[in-house]
C-alpha cells in the first residue's frame, strides 16, 4: 500500500485528502479515491501534477507523492501584467 495526498486549491482555501492505494496505482486512481470531483463539481481535471511537475492521469505514483489538481487560468499572466503596467502609467 502507498499513501498519497490529493490537493485542489481554490482562491481562498484548499482541499487536501490523504488516500491509501495499492502499489502501482495511477494519478487517476488517486483522484477517484479522493472524491474531489464529487465535492467540487466544477473541477477541471485537464491539468495535473505531482509536486509541481505536470503529469498525465496515467502516471504511476510512489509512496508519499502529492497529486495536485491545477485550475484553469482566468487570464494569461502576460496579459495581466500588461494591464497592471497600463494602469500604473495613467
N, C-alpha and C positions, 0 to 999 in steps of 0.2 A: 504494500500500500504506500501511496505517496500523498503528501499533504500539500495543497497549493492554495493561494489566495486569488480571488477574483475581485477586481476593483472596477467600479464605474463612478466617475466623478461628474457631478453636476455643478452648476455655478456656485452654490453656497454650501455644498455638502458632498460627502462621498459615501458610497455603499460598498462595504468590504465584507466578503464572505469567505470563510475558510472551508474547504471541502477535502474529503479523503477519497481518493480514487485508486483503482488498481494500477499497477505498474504498466507503462506503455500507453497510458491514456493521452488523449489529444486536447488541444485547446477547446475544440468543440464539445468534448465530454465534460470539461470543467464548466463551460458556460451552461450546459444543460443541468448539471448537478447543482449549480449555484442558484438557479431560479431567478436570475437577473431579468430575463425577458418578461417574466410574469409580473415582477414588481415595477418594471419600467417599460410599459408598452411602447413608448416612442423610441426606444433604444435602437440604434443602428449598429449592426454587427459587421460593418464593412471594414473598419479599421481596428485591428487588434495588435497587441504587443505583449512581449514578456520582458519585464524590466527595461522598458523604453525602446526595445528593438522590435520593429514591425515583423509580424509573423502571419502565417496563414492559419486557418482554423484546423488544418490537418497536422500542425506541428506537434510533435510528441513532447510531453512535459517531464521534468525531473522533480524530485522531491524539493520542496521549498520555493518553487517558481512562483512568480507573481504575474497573473494574467491581467492585462489592462485593456479595457474597452474604451476606445477613443471616440469622442463626439465629433460630428462634422463641424467644420469651421463655418461660422456665420458670414465671415468676410475674409478675404485674402489678407494676410498680415502686412504685405507690402502696401496694399491699398489703404489699410487702416493707418499706417504710418504717414502716408501721403496726406490723408485727411487731417491728422493731427498737426502736421507741419503747416498745412494751409491755414488752419485756424490760428496758429501762433503768429503767422505773418500778418494777419489782419489787425 
